[in-house]
Amino acid sequence: MRSLIVFVVLGAVSLLLRGSEAAVYQVGDGTGWTRPTSTSFYSDWASGKTFALGDTLTFTFTTGAHDVATVSKSDYDNCNTGSPNNVVTTGPATINVTGDSYFLCTIAGHCSAGQKLAITVAAGNTPSPGTSPETPSSSPPPPPPSAASSLVATFALMFVSIAISLMYCF
């Protein structure tokens, strides 16, 4: 019986730990980072997400056709491309979320057409262990983990643990 309790507790802990992992977001999902058909496209995309410190944003775009610049809120609001904090010109670009952030494309006309993104970090979200400050990278990140497959794997682990415990009890 003691084994059963240990395995159930381990399964519950693994379920809790799954929820604390940093998420990887493909900005714009299948559309990627491009001049959108609607000026609200990226704000609509972000509105369905809960961002946390340590999450990763991947901006997928064609090098030379687009870029991604990290800017101040004022520059974001006014589509000011003249004083970015950081510009990544090679796609795809990977950026770690370190707090509320503002991004835009510096190619003429793209920001005013809606190619800009504001990320708000949810209150109470803490950084994941080992996260680094915002660092662009030219190498593509691994694909994002599916929440559904993670949940299925966790439950499978719990059921296997229970089954093994029951085998030892009977």
DSSP file with accessible surface (Angstrom, degrees, kcal/mol):
  #  RESIDUE AA STRUCTURE BP1 BP2  ACC     N-H-->O    O-->H-N    N-H-->O    O-->H-N    TCO  KAPPA ALPHA  PHI   PSI    X-CA   Y-CA   Z-CA
    1    1 A M     >        0   0  142      0, 0.0     4,-1.9     0, 0.0     5,-0.2   0.000 360.0 360.0 360.0 -35.9    0.0    0.0    0.0
    2    2 A R  H  >  +     0   0  210      1,-0.2     4,-2.3     2,-0.2     5,-0.2   0.887 360.0  53.4 -61.2 -38.6    2.9    2.3    0.8
    3    3 A S  H  > S+     0   0   49      1,-0.2     4,-2.7     2,-0.2    -1,-0.2   0.891 105.3  54.4 -62.8 -39.8    4.2    1.9   -2.8
    4    4 A L  H  > S+     0   0   34    161,-0.2     4,-2.5     2,-0.2     5,-0.2   0.937 109.2  47.1 -60.3 -45.1    0.8    2.9   -4.2
    5    5 A I  H  X S+     0   0  100     -4,-1.9     4,-2.6     1,-0.2     5,-0.2   0.926 111.6  51.3 -63.4 -43.3    0.8    6.1   -2.2
    6    6 A V  H  X S+     0   0   73     -4,-2.3     4,-2.6     1,-0.2    -1,-0.2   0.937 112.3  45.7 -61.0 -46.0    4.4    6.9   -3.3
    7    7 A F  H  X S+     0   0   60     -4,-2.7     4,-2.4     2,-0.2    -1,-0.2   0.887 112.3  50.3 -67.4 -37.9    3.5    6.4   -7.0
    8    8 A V  H  X S+     0   0   61     -4,-2.5     4,-2.4    -5,-0.2    -1,-0.2   0.932 112.0  48.1 -64.9 -42.8    0.3    8.5   -6.7
    9    9 A V  H  X S+     0   0   80     -4,-2.6     4,-2.6    -5,-0.2    -2,-0.2   0.933 111.5  50.2 -63.3 -44.2    2.2   11.3   -5.0
   10   10 A L  H  X S+     0   0   97     -4,-2.6     4,-2.4    -5,-0.2    -1,-0.2   0.910 110.6  50.3 -61.2 -40.0    5.0   11.1   -7.7
   11   11 A G  H  X S+     0   0    1     -4,-2.4     4,-1.9     2,-0.2    -1,-0.2   0.916 111.0  48.3 -63.5 -42.5    2.3   11.3  -10.4
   12   12 A A  H  X S+     0   0   46     -4,-2.4     4,-2.2     2,-0.2    -2,-0.2   0.912 111.1  50.6 -65.1 -41.3    0.6   14.3   -8.8
   13   13 A V  H  X S+     0   0   67     -4,-2.6     4,-2.6     1,-0.2    -2,-0.2   0.922 109.0  51.2 -63.4 -41.9    4.0   16.1   -8.5
   14   14 A S  H  X S+     0   0   29     -4,-2.4     4,-1.7     1,-0.2    -1,-0.2   0.885 108.7  52.3 -64.9 -34.1    4.8   15.4  -12.2
   15   15 A L  H  X S+     0   0   64     -4,-1.9     4,-1.0     1,-0.2    -1,-0.2   0.928 111.1  46.8 -65.7 -42.0    1.4   16.9  -13.1
   16   16 A L  H  < S+     0   0  135     -4,-2.2     4,-0.4     1,-0.2     3,-0.4   0.894 110.4  52.5 -66.8 -39.6    2.2   20.0  -11.1
   17   17 A L  H >< S+     0   0  106     -4,-2.6     3,-1.2     1,-0.2     4,-0.3   0.840 100.2  62.8 -67.2 -31.6    5.6   20.4  -12.6
   18   18 A R  H >< S+     0   0   89     -4,-1.7     3,-1.1     1,-0.3    -1,-0.2   0.873  99.3  55.6 -60.2 -36.0    4.3   20.2  -16.1
   19   19 A G  T 3< S+     0   0   73     -4,-1.0    -1,-0.3    -3,-0.4    -2,-0.2   0.658 101.2  58.1 -73.1 -13.9    2.3   23.4  -15.5
   20   20 A S  T <  S+     0   0   77     -3,-1.2    -1,-0.2    -4,-0.4    -2,-0.2   0.421  79.2 111.7 -99.6   3.8    5.4   25.3  -14.5
   21   21 A E  S <  S-     0   0   99     -3,-1.1     2,-0.1    -4,-0.3    34,-0.1  -0.451  75.6-105.7 -75.7 148.6    7.4   24.8  -17.7
   22   22 A A        -     0   0   34     -2,-0.1     2,-0.2    32,-0.1    33,-0.1  -0.456  36.3-129.0 -69.7 145.5    8.0   27.8  -20.0
   23   23 A A        -     0   0   30     -2,-0.1    33,-2.9    29,-0.1     2,-0.5  -0.646   6.6-140.8 -96.6 154.6    5.9   27.8  -23.2
   24   24 A V  E     -a   56   0A  29     -2,-0.2     2,-0.5    31,-0.2    33,-0.2  -0.974  19.9-165.0-115.0 123.8    7.1   28.3  -26.7
   25   25 A Y  E     -a   57   0A  40     31,-3.3    33,-2.9    -2,-0.5     2,-0.8  -0.939  17.8-146.6-114.2 131.9    4.9   30.4  -29.0
   26   26 A Q  E >   -a   58   0A  52     -2,-0.5     3,-2.7    31,-0.2    33,-0.2  -0.861  35.2-124.0 -89.3 107.6    5.0   30.6  -32.7
   27   27 A V  T 3  S+     0   0    0     31,-2.5    33,-0.4    -2,-0.8     5,-0.1  -0.363  93.8   5.5 -59.7 125.1    4.1   34.3  -33.3
   28   28 A G  T >  S-     0   0    2      3,-0.1     3,-2.0    14,-0.1     4,-0.3   0.524 102.0-127.2  78.9   5.9    1.1   34.4  -35.6
   29   29 A D  G X  S-     0   0   92     -3,-2.7     3,-0.7     1,-0.3     4,-0.0  -0.286  84.1  -2.7  50.5-127.2    0.8   30.6  -35.5
   30   30 A G  G 3  S+     0   0   85      1,-0.2    -1,-0.3     2,-0.1    -3,-0.1   0.724 133.5  61.2 -67.3 -21.3    0.8   29.3  -39.1
   31   31 A T  G <  S-     0   0   78     -3,-2.0    -1,-0.2     1,-0.2    -2,-0.2   0.853  89.6-167.3 -72.4 -34.4    0.8   32.8  -40.6
   32   32 A G    <   -     0   0    7     -3,-0.7     2,-0.9    -4,-0.3    29,-0.2  -0.380  45.1 -33.8  78.2-160.9    4.2   33.6  -39.0
   33   33 A W  S    S+     0   0    1     27,-3.2     2,-0.3    -2,-0.1    29,-0.3  -0.840  92.3 122.1-101.6  99.3    5.6   37.1  -38.7
   34   34 A T  S    S-     0   0   48     -2,-0.9    71,-0.1    27,-0.1    32,-0.0  -0.919  75.0 -69.0-149.1 169.7    4.4   38.9  -41.9
   35   35 A R        -     0   0  131     -2,-0.3    79,-0.1    80,-0.1    76,-0.1  -0.581  64.2-137.6 -67.3 114.7    2.5   42.0  -43.0
   36   36 A P        -     0   0   16      0, 0.0    79,-0.1     0, 0.0    -1,-0.1  -0.256  13.7-127.9 -79.5 164.7   -1.0   40.9  -41.8
   37   37 A T  S    S+     0   0  150      1,-0.1     2,-0.4    77,-0.1    -2,-0.0   0.648  98.8  43.6 -80.8 -15.7   -4.3   41.3  -43.7
   38   38 A S  S >  S-     0   0   48      1,-0.1     3,-1.6    76,-0.1     4,-0.3  -0.990  76.3-136.4-131.7 139.9   -5.8   43.0  -40.6
   39   39 A T  T 3  S+     0   0  104     -2,-0.4     4,-0.2     1,-0.3     3,-0.2   0.706 108.6  50.6 -67.2 -16.8   -4.2   45.7  -38.4
   40   40 A S  T 3> S+     0   0   40      1,-0.1     4,-3.0     2,-0.1     5,-0.3   0.363  78.6 106.1 -99.7   6.2   -5.5   43.8  -35.3
   41   41 A F  H <> S+     0   0   53     -3,-1.6     4,-2.3     1,-0.2    -1,-0.1   0.923  84.4  37.9 -53.9 -52.8   -4.2   40.3  -36.4
   42   42 A Y  H  > S+     0   0    0     72,-0.5     4,-2.5    -4,-0.3    -1,-0.2   0.870 116.5  51.0 -74.3 -32.3   -1.3   40.2  -33.9
   43   43 A S  H  > S+     0   0   57     -4,-0.2     4,-1.8     2,-0.2    -1,-0.2   0.905 112.0  48.8 -69.2 -36.8   -3.2   41.8  -31.0
   44   44 A D  H  X S+     0   0   93     -4,-3.0     4,-0.7     2,-0.2    -2,-0.2   0.917 111.2  50.5 -64.1 -42.0   -6.0   39.3  -31.6
   45   45 A W  H >< S+     0   0   18     -4,-2.3     3,-0.9    -5,-0.3    -2,-0.2   0.943 113.0  45.1 -60.8 -46.2   -3.4   36.4  -31.7
   46   46 A A  H >< S+     0   0   13     -4,-2.5     3,-2.1     1,-0.2    -1,-0.2   0.812  99.1  70.9 -70.1 -28.1   -1.9   37.6  -28.4
   47   47 A S  H 3< S+     0   0   97     -4,-1.8    -1,-0.2     1,-0.3    -2,-0.2   0.762  95.4  54.1 -64.7 -21.7   -5.2   38.1  -26.6
   48   48 A G  T << S+     0   0   65     -3,-0.9     2,-0.3    -4,-0.7    -1,-0.3   0.318 100.3  79.5 -92.0   9.6   -5.8   34.4  -26.5
   49   49 A K    <   -     0   0   57     -3,-2.1     2,-0.6    -4,-0.0    -3,-0.0  -0.863  63.9-148.2-120.0 151.4   -2.5   33.7  -24.8
   50   50 A T        -     0   0   99     -2,-0.3     2,-0.3    72,-0.0    71,-0.1  -0.956  25.7-158.2-116.0 108.2   -1.2   34.0  -21.2
   51   51 A F  B     -c  121   0B   6     69,-0.7    71,-2.5    -2,-0.6     2,-0.3  -0.639   9.8-172.5 -91.7 144.0    2.5   34.9  -21.3
   52   52 A A    >   -     0   0   20     -2,-0.3     3,-2.0    69,-0.2    45,-0.2  -0.907  37.6 -83.5-129.7 158.4    4.9   34.2  -18.4
   53   53 A L  T 3  S+     0   0   41     -2,-0.3    75,-0.4     1,-0.3    45,-0.2  -0.364 117.0  29.3 -57.8 137.1    8.5   35.1  -17.7
   54   54 A G  T 3  S+     0   0    7     43,-2.9    -1,-0.3     1,-0.3    44,-0.1   0.275  86.8 133.1  92.6 -11.8   10.8   32.6  -19.4
   55   55 A D    <   -     0   0    5     -3,-2.0    42,-3.3    42,-0.2     2,-0.4  -0.289  51.6-129.7 -64.7 161.0    8.4   31.9  -22.3
   56   56 A T  E     -aB  24  96A  22    -33,-2.9   -31,-3.3    40,-0.2     2,-0.5  -0.955  13.6-158.4-119.8 133.2    9.9   31.9  -25.8
   57   57 A L  E     -aB  25  95A   0     38,-3.2    38,-2.8    -2,-0.4     2,-0.6  -0.937   5.5-160.9-107.2 130.6    8.5   33.7  -28.8
   58   58 A T  E     -aB  26  94A   2    -33,-2.9   -31,-2.5    -2,-0.5     2,-0.7  -0.963   1.2-161.6-113.9 118.8    9.5   32.6  -32.3
   59   59 A F  E     - B   0  93A   0     34,-3.2    34,-2.6    -2,-0.6     2,-0.7  -0.893   9.3-161.3 -98.8 109.1    9.1   35.1  -35.1
   60   60 A T        +     0   0   63     -2,-0.7   -27,-3.2   -33,-0.4     2,-0.3  -0.843  29.7 138.9 -97.6 116.2    9.1   33.1  -38.4
   61   61 A F        -     0   0   18     -2,-0.7     2,-0.5   -29,-0.2    30,-0.1  -0.973  56.3 -93.3-151.4 163.0    9.8   35.4  -41.3
   62   62 A T    >>  -     0   0  101     -2,-0.3     3,-1.8   -29,-0.3     4,-1.4  -0.695  47.4-114.3 -81.4 123.2   11.7   35.5  -44.6
   63   63 A T  B 34 S+d   66   0C  78     -2,-0.5    27,-0.1     1,-0.3     4,-0.1  -0.365 101.9  19.3 -57.6 132.1   15.1   37.1  -44.1
   64   64 A G  T 34 S+     0   0   69     25,-0.7    -1,-0.3     2,-0.7     3,-0.1   0.045 116.5  69.0  93.7 -25.7   15.2   40.4  -46.1
   65   65 A A  T <4 S+     0   0   43     -3,-1.8     2,-0.3     1,-0.2    -2,-0.2   0.732 112.7   2.4 -93.7 -26.8   11.4   40.7  -46.3
   66   66 A H  B  <  -d   63   0C  20     -4,-1.4    -2,-0.7    23,-0.2     2,-0.3  -0.923  57.7-169.0-147.5 169.9   10.9   41.4  -42.6
   67   67 A D        -     0   0   11     -2,-0.3     2,-0.4    -4,-0.1    22,-0.2  -0.894  21.0-125.7-149.6 176.9   12.7   41.9  -39.3
   68   68 A V  E     -E   88   0D   0     20,-2.1    20,-2.9    -2,-0.3     2,-0.4  -0.986  22.7-171.2-134.5 124.3   11.7   42.0  -35.6
   69   69 A A  E     -EF  87 104D   0     35,-2.9    35,-1.8    -2,-0.4     2,-0.5  -0.936  19.6-137.9-115.8 137.3   12.6   45.0  -33.4
   70   70 A T  E     +EF  86 103D  10     16,-2.7    15,-3.0    -2,-0.4    16,-1.1  -0.842  39.0 169.7 -90.0 126.2   12.2   45.2  -29.7
   71   71 A V  E     - F   0 102D   4     31,-2.6    31,-0.6    -2,-0.5     2,-0.1  -0.832  35.8 -91.7-133.9 171.2   10.9   48.7  -28.9
   72   72 A S     >  -     0   0   47     -2,-0.3     4,-2.5    11,-0.3     5,-0.2  -0.322  42.9-106.9 -75.7 165.8    9.5   50.9  -26.1
   73   73 A K  H  > S+     0   0  103      1,-0.2     4,-3.2     2,-0.2     5,-0.2   0.911 121.8  52.5 -60.9 -41.6    5.8   51.1  -25.6
   74   74 A S  H  > S+     0   0   68      2,-0.2     4,-2.0     1,-0.2    -1,-0.2   0.929 110.6  46.3 -61.7 -45.3    5.8   54.7  -26.9
   75   75 A D  H  >>S+     0   0   17      2,-0.2     5,-2.4     1,-0.2     4,-0.6   0.886 113.6  50.6 -64.4 -37.4    7.6   53.5  -30.1
   76   76 A Y  H ><5S+     0   0   29     -4,-2.5     3,-1.0     3,-0.2    -2,-0.2   0.957 110.6  48.1 -62.1 -51.1    5.2   50.6  -30.4
   77   77 A D  H 3<5S+     0   0   79     -4,-3.2    -2,-0.2     1,-0.3    -1,-0.2   0.848 121.5  35.9 -59.7 -36.1    2.2   52.9  -30.0
   78   78 A N  H 3<5S-     0   0  116     -4,-2.0    -1,-0.3    -5,-0.2    -2,-0.2   0.330 105.5-122.0-100.4   4.0    3.5   55.4  -32.6
   79   79 A a  T <<5 +     0   0   34     -3,-1.0     2,-0.8    -4,-0.6    -3,-0.2   0.884  48.5 171.0  52.2  41.8    5.2   52.8  -35.0
   80   80 A N      < +     0   0   67     -5,-2.4     3,-0.3    -6,-0.2    -1,-0.2  -0.748  14.4 174.3 -84.3 113.3    8.5   54.6  -34.5
   81   81 A T        +     0   0   58     -2,-0.8    -1,-0.1     1,-0.2    25,-0.1   0.397  57.1  88.6 -99.1   3.6   11.1   52.4  -36.1
   82   82 A G  S    S+     0   0   64      1,-0.2    -1,-0.2    -7,-0.1    -2,-0.0   0.677  92.3  32.7 -80.1 -19.6   14.0   54.9  -35.5
   83   83 A S  S    S+     0   0   62     -3,-0.3   -11,-0.3   -11,-0.1    -1,-0.2  -0.341  72.9 167.9-136.9  58.8   15.2   53.9  -32.1
   84   84 A P        -     0   0   44      0, 0.0   -13,-0.2     0, 0.0     3,-0.2  -0.357  34.9-140.3 -70.5 152.2   14.8   50.1  -31.5
   85   85 A N  S    S-     0   0  121    -15,-3.0     2,-0.3     1,-0.3   -14,-0.2   0.811  87.4  -2.8 -75.5 -33.3   16.4   48.5  -28.5
   86   86 A N  E     -E   70   0D  53    -16,-1.1   -16,-2.7     2,-0.0     2,-0.4  -0.962  63.4-160.7-159.1 139.9   17.3   45.4  -30.6
   87   87 A V  E     -E   69   0D  54     -2,-0.3     2,-0.5   -18,-0.2   -18,-0.2  -0.997   2.0-163.6-129.6 129.3   16.7   44.4  -34.2
   88   88 A V  E     +E   68   0D  17    -20,-2.9   -20,-2.1    -2,-0.4     5,-0.1  -0.963   9.8 176.6-110.6 121.7   16.9   40.8  -35.5
   89   89 A T        +     0   0   82     -2,-0.5   -25,-0.7   -22,-0.2     2,-0.5   0.482  57.5  78.1-103.9  -6.2   17.1   40.7  -39.3
   90   90 A T  S    S-     0   0   64    -27,-0.1    47,-0.1   -22,-0.1   -28,-0.1  -0.922  83.8-104.2-110.1 123.4   17.5   37.0  -39.8
   91   91 A G  S    S+     0   0   15     -2,-0.5   -28,-0.2   -30,-0.1   -31,-0.1  -0.638  92.7  40.9 -96.3 152.9   14.5   34.7  -39.6
   92   92 A P  S    S-     0   0   33      0, 0.0     2,-0.4     0, 0.0   -32,-0.2   0.656  76.1-169.0 -76.8 152.4   13.4   32.8  -37.7
   93   93 A A  E     -B   59   0A   0    -34,-2.6   -34,-3.2    -2,-0.1     2,-0.5  -0.915   7.0-156.8-110.2 134.9   14.1   34.9  -34.6
   94   94 A T  E     +B   58   0A  15     43,-1.0    43,-0.5    -2,-0.4     2,-0.4  -0.953  13.9 178.9-114.5 126.6   13.8   33.5  -31.1
   95   95 A I  E     -B   57   0A   1    -38,-2.8   -38,-3.2    -2,-0.5     2,-0.3  -0.994  22.2-135.3-131.6 131.8   13.3   35.9  -28.1
   96   96 A N  E     -B   56   0A  26     -2,-0.4     2,-0.5   -40,-0.2   -40,-0.2  -0.686  26.0-119.1 -84.6 138.0   12.8   35.0  -24.5
   97   97 A V        +     0   0    2    -42,-3.3   -43,-2.9    -2,-0.3   -42,-0.2  -0.648  38.8 165.9 -79.2 121.1   10.0   36.9  -22.6
   98   98 A T        -     0   0   70     -2,-0.5     2,-0.3     1,-0.4    -1,-0.1   0.272  65.8 -46.8-116.8   6.3   11.6   38.9  -19.7
   99   99 A G  S    S-     0   0   19    -47,-0.1    -1,-0.4    20,-0.0    20,-0.1  -0.927 102.2 -13.9 153.2-172.7    8.5   41.1  -19.0
  100  100 A D  S    S-     0   0   88     -2,-0.3     2,-0.3    21,-0.1    20,-0.2  -0.352  75.5-173.7 -54.8 132.9    6.0   43.2  -20.9
  101  101 A S  E     - G   0 119D   7     18,-2.3    18,-3.4   -29,-0.0     2,-0.4  -0.961  23.1-153.6-139.6 153.7    7.5   43.6  -24.4
  102  102 A Y  E     +FG  71 118D  42    -31,-0.6   -31,-2.6    -2,-0.3     2,-0.3  -0.994  16.5 178.9-132.6 130.9    6.8   45.4  -27.6
  103  103 A F  E     +FG  70 117D   1     14,-3.0    14,-2.8    -2,-0.4     2,-0.3  -0.948   4.3 165.2-131.6 150.4    7.8   44.3  -31.1
  104  104 A L  E     -FG  69 116D   0    -35,-1.8   -35,-2.9    -2,-0.3     2,-0.5  -0.978  38.0-107.3-155.9 164.5    7.4   45.6  -34.6
  105  105 A C        -     0   0    0     10,-1.8     6,-0.5    -2,-0.3   -37,-0.1  -0.839  20.9-154.4 -94.3 132.3    8.8   45.2  -38.1
  106  106 A T        +     0   0   35     -2,-0.5     2,-0.2     4,-0.1    -1,-0.1   0.496  57.2 116.5 -88.1  -2.3   10.9   48.1  -39.2
  107  107 A I  S >> S-     0   0   62    -40,-0.1     3,-2.2     1,-0.1     4,-0.6  -0.468  85.0 -87.9 -66.3 134.9   10.3   47.7  -42.9
  108  108 A A  T 34 S+     0   0   90      1,-0.3    -1,-0.1    -2,-0.2    -2,-0.1  -0.141 107.9   3.4 -50.4 126.5    8.5   50.8  -44.2
  109  109 A G  T 3> S+     0   0   34     -3,-0.1     4,-1.0    -4,-0.1    -1,-0.3   0.210 102.0 101.4  86.2 -15.0    4.7   50.5  -43.9
  110  110 A H  T <4>S+     0   0   23     -3,-2.2     5,-2.6     2,-0.2     4,-0.3   0.926  80.6  47.0 -71.8 -44.0    4.6   47.2  -42.1
  111  111 A a  T ><5S+     0   0    6     -4,-0.6     3,-2.2    -6,-0.5    -1,-0.2   0.952 112.2  49.9 -63.1 -46.5    4.1   48.4  -38.5
  112  112 A S  T 345S+     0   0   89      1,-0.3    -1,-0.2     2,-0.2    -2,-0.2   0.777 106.3  57.7 -65.7 -21.4    1.3   50.8  -39.6
  113  113 A A  T 3<5S-     0   0   18     -4,-1.0    -1,-0.3    -3,-0.1    -2,-0.2   0.492 132.6 -91.4 -84.0  -3.6   -0.3   47.8  -41.5
  114  114 A G  T < 5S+     0   0    3     -3,-2.2     2,-2.3    -4,-0.3   -72,-0.5   0.465  80.8 138.6 111.3   4.1   -0.4   45.9  -38.1
  115  115 A Q      < +     0   0    0     -5,-2.6   -10,-1.8    -6,-0.1     2,-0.3  -0.456  47.7  99.9 -83.9  71.1    2.9   44.0  -38.1
  116  116 A K  E     -G  104   0D  47     -2,-2.3     2,-0.4   -12,-0.2   -12,-0.3  -0.981  52.9-158.3-151.3 153.3    3.5   44.7  -34.4
  117  117 A L  E     -G  103   0D   0    -14,-2.8   -14,-3.0    -2,-0.3     2,-0.5  -0.996   5.3-161.9-142.6 131.8    3.0   42.8  -31.2
  118  118 A A  E     -G  102   0D  27     -2,-0.4     2,-0.5   -16,-0.2   -16,-0.2  -0.957  11.3-161.9-112.5 130.0    2.6   43.7  -27.6
  119  119 A I  E     -G  101   0D   0    -18,-3.4   -18,-2.3    -2,-0.5     2,-0.5  -0.960   2.3-166.6-113.9 125.0    3.2   41.0  -24.9
  120  120 A T        -     0   0   92     -2,-0.5   -69,-0.7   -20,-0.2     2,-0.4  -0.953  16.8-138.2-111.6 124.3    1.8   41.4  -21.4
  121  121 A V  B     -c   51   0B  22     -2,-0.5   -69,-0.2   -71,-0.1   -21,-0.1  -0.684  28.0-113.5 -82.5 129.0    3.2   39.0  -18.8
  122  122 A A    >   -     0   0   34    -71,-2.5     3,-1.6    -2,-0.4   -69,-0.2  -0.336  37.1 -99.5 -62.6 140.2    0.4   37.8  -16.5
  123  123 A A  T 3  S+     0   0  103      1,-0.2    -1,-0.1   -71,-0.1     3,-0.1  -0.315 106.4  23.6 -60.5 139.9    0.7   39.0  -12.8
  124  124 A G  T 3  S+     0   0   76      1,-0.3     2,-0.4    -3,-0.1    -1,-0.2   0.354  84.9 133.1  87.7  -8.1    2.2   36.4  -10.5
  125  125 A N    <   -     0   0   58     -3,-1.6    -1,-0.3   -74,-0.1   -72,-0.1  -0.649  40.3-159.2 -78.7 129.7    4.1   34.5  -13.2
  126  126 A T        -     0   0  107     -2,-0.4    -1,-0.0    -3,-0.1    -3,-0.0  -0.730  24.3 -91.7-107.8 157.7    7.6   33.8  -12.1
  127  127 A P        -     0   0   72      0, 0.0   -73,-0.2     0, 0.0    -1,-0.1  -0.329  39.3-115.5 -67.7 148.7   10.6   33.0  -14.3
  128  128 A S    >   -     0   0   22    -75,-0.4     3,-1.5     1,-0.1  -107,-0.1  -0.507  46.5 -84.6 -75.3 152.2   11.4   29.4  -15.0
  129  129 A P  T 3  S+     0   0  133      0, 0.0    -1,-0.1     0, 0.0     0, 0.0  -0.304 112.8  15.6 -59.1 136.8   14.8   28.2  -13.6
  130  130 A G  T 3  S+     0   0   85      1,-0.2     2,-0.2    -3,-0.1    -2,-0.0   0.617  83.8 153.0  80.7  11.1   17.7   29.0  -15.8
  131  131 A T    <   -     0   0   58     -3,-1.5    -1,-0.2   -78,-0.0   -76,-0.0  -0.512  30.5-148.6 -75.0 146.9   16.0   31.5  -18.0
  132  132 A S        -     0   0   52     -2,-0.2     3,-0.2     1,-0.2   -78,-0.1  -0.699  25.7 -87.0-108.6 165.3   18.2   34.0  -19.6
  133  133 A P  S    S-     0   0   96      0, 0.0   -37,-0.2     0, 0.0    -1,-0.2  -0.155  73.6 -55.8 -64.1 170.0   17.5   37.6  -20.5
  134  134 A E        +     0   0   48    -39,-0.1   -39,-0.1   -38,-0.1   -37,-0.1  -0.205  69.4 171.1 -52.7 114.9   16.1   38.4  -23.9
  135  135 A T        -     0   0   62     -3,-0.2     2,-0.1     2,-0.0   -39,-0.1  -0.960  24.6-144.3-134.6 116.8   18.4   36.9  -26.5
  136  136 A P        -     0   0   52      0, 0.0     2,-0.3     0, 0.0   -41,-0.2  -0.496  20.7-171.3 -73.9 151.2   17.7   36.6  -30.2
  137  137 A S        -     0   0   45    -43,-0.5   -43,-1.0    -2,-0.1    -2,-0.0  -0.996  27.6-148.5-142.6 146.7   18.9   33.5  -31.9
  138  138 A S  S    S+     0   0   84     -2,-0.3    -1,-0.1   -45,-0.2   -45,-0.0   0.577  76.2  90.0 -92.2  -8.6   19.1   32.5  -35.5
  139  139 A S  S    S-     0   0   69    -45,-0.1    -2,-0.1     1,-0.1   -45,-0.1  -0.705  85.0-113.0 -89.0 138.8   18.6   28.8  -34.8
  140  140 A P        -     0   0   94      0, 0.0    -2,-0.1     0, 0.0    -1,-0.1  -0.413  30.4-124.1 -70.3 144.0   15.1   27.6  -34.8
  141  141 A P        -     0   0   30      0, 0.0  -117,-0.0     0, 0.0   -83,-0.0  -0.345  35.3 -86.8 -78.9 166.4   13.7   26.4  -31.4
  142  142 A P        -     0   0   95      0, 0.0     0, 0.0     0, 0.0     0, 0.0  -0.332  60.7 -83.5 -65.7 158.0   12.3   22.9  -30.9
  143  143 A P        -     0   0  109      0, 0.0     3,-0.1     0, 0.0  -119,-0.0  -0.290  55.9 -93.8 -62.3 150.7    8.6   22.6  -31.7
  144  144 A P        -     0   0   58      0, 0.0     2,-0.1     0, 0.0  -121,-0.1  -0.354  41.8-109.8 -66.7 143.0    6.3   23.7  -28.9
  145  145 A P        -     0   0   72      0, 0.0     2,-0.5     0, 0.0  -121,-0.2  -0.465  29.9-120.5 -71.3 143.1    5.1   20.9  -26.6
  146  146 A S     >  -     0   0   60      1,-0.2     4,-2.3    -2,-0.1     5,-0.2  -0.736  10.0-147.6 -84.5 128.7    1.5   20.1  -26.9
  147  147 A A  H  > S+     0   0   86     -2,-0.5     4,-2.3     1,-0.2     5,-0.2   0.895  99.5  53.4 -61.8 -37.0   -0.4   20.6  -23.7
  148  148 A A  H  > S+     0   0   66      1,-0.2     4,-2.6     2,-0.2    -1,-0.2   0.936 109.8  45.4 -65.9 -44.7   -2.7   17.7  -24.6
  149  149 A S  H  > S+     0   0   68      1,-0.2     4,-2.5     2,-0.2    -1,-0.2   0.876 112.4  52.3 -68.8 -33.9    0.1   15.2  -25.2
  150  150 A S  H  X S+     0   0   17     -4,-2.3     4,-2.2     2,-0.2    -1,-0.2   0.917 111.2  47.1 -64.7 -41.7    1.9   16.3  -22.0
  151  151 A L  H  X S+     0   0   82     -4,-2.3     4,-2.6     2,-0.2     5,-0.2   0.926 112.0  49.8 -66.2 -43.0   -1.3   15.7  -20.0
  152  152 A V  H  X S+     0   0   97     -4,-2.6     4,-2.6     1,-0.2    -2,-0.2   0.928 111.3  49.6 -61.4 -43.3   -1.8   12.3  -21.7
  153  153 A A  H  X S+     0   0   55     -4,-2.5     4,-2.4     1,-0.2    -1,-0.2   0.904 110.6  50.1 -63.7 -39.4    1.8   11.4  -20.9
  154  154 A T  H  X S+     0   0    8     -4,-2.2     4,-2.2     2,-0.2    -1,-0.2   0.934 112.6  45.7 -65.5 -45.3    1.3   12.4  -17.2
  155  155 A F  H  X S+     0   0   81     -4,-2.6     4,-2.7     2,-0.2     5,-0.2   0.890 111.1  53.3 -65.9 -37.2   -1.9   10.4  -16.8
  156  156 A A  H  X S+     0   0   48     -4,-2.6     4,-2.6    -5,-0.2     5,-0.2   0.933 108.8  49.9 -61.9 -42.5   -0.3    7.4  -18.5
  157  157 A L  H  X S+     0   0   88     -4,-2.4     4,-2.4     1,-0.2    -2,-0.2   0.916 111.1  49.4 -60.6 -42.6    2.6    7.6  -16.1
  158  158 A M  H  X S+     0   0   36     -4,-2.2     4,-2.5     2,-0.2    -2,-0.2   0.933 112.2  47.0 -63.4 -45.6    0.2    7.8  -13.1
  159  159 A F  H  X S+     0   0  135     -4,-2.7     4,-2.7     2,-0.2    -2,-0.2   0.904 112.4  49.1 -66.1 -40.1   -1.8    4.8  -14.4
  160  160 A V  H  X S+     0   0   83     -4,-2.6     4,-2.7    -5,-0.2     5,-0.2   0.927 111.4  50.7 -63.7 -41.6    1.3    2.7  -15.0
  161  161 A S  H  X S+     0   0   11     -4,-2.4     4,-2.3    -5,-0.2    -2,-0.2   0.921 111.6  47.2 -61.6 -42.7    2.5    3.6  -11.5
  162  162 A I  H  X S+     0   0   49     -4,-2.5     4,-2.7     2,-0.2    -2,-0.2   0.927 111.5  51.3 -64.9 -43.5   -0.8    2.6  -10.0
  163  163 A A  H  X S+     0   0   49     -4,-2.7     4,-2.0     1,-0.2    -2,-0.2   0.925 110.8  47.6 -61.5 -43.6   -0.8   -0.7  -11.9
  164  164 A I  H  X S+     0   0   63     -4,-2.7     4,-1.7     1,-0.2    -1,-0.2   0.925 111.9  50.7 -64.5 -41.1    2.7   -1.5  -10.8
  165  165 A S  H  X S+     0   0    0     -4,-2.3     4,-1.5     1,-0.2    -2,-0.2   0.908 109.3  50.5 -62.7 -41.5    1.8   -0.7   -7.2
  166  166 A L  H  X S+     0   0   73     -4,-2.7     4,-1.8     1,-0.2    -1,-0.2   0.859 105.4  57.1 -65.8 -34.3   -1.3   -2.9   -7.4
  167  167 A M  H  < S+     0   0  138     -4,-2.0    -1,-0.2     1,-0.2    -2,-0.2   0.893 108.8  46.4 -63.2 -37.2    0.8   -5.8   -8.7
  168  168 A Y  H  < S+     0   0  176     -4,-1.7    -1,-0.2     1,-0.2    -2,-0.2   0.807 111.8  51.7 -75.3 -25.9    3.1   -5.6   -5.7
  169  169 A C  H  <        0   0   51     -4,-1.5    -2,-0.2    -5,-0.2    -1,-0.2   0.788 360.0 360.0 -79.9 -28.7    0.1   -5.4   -3.3
  170  170 A F     <        0   0  200     -4,-1.8    -1,-0.0    -5,-0.1    -4,-0.0  -0.462 360.0 360.0-113.7 360.0   -1.7   -8.5   -4.7
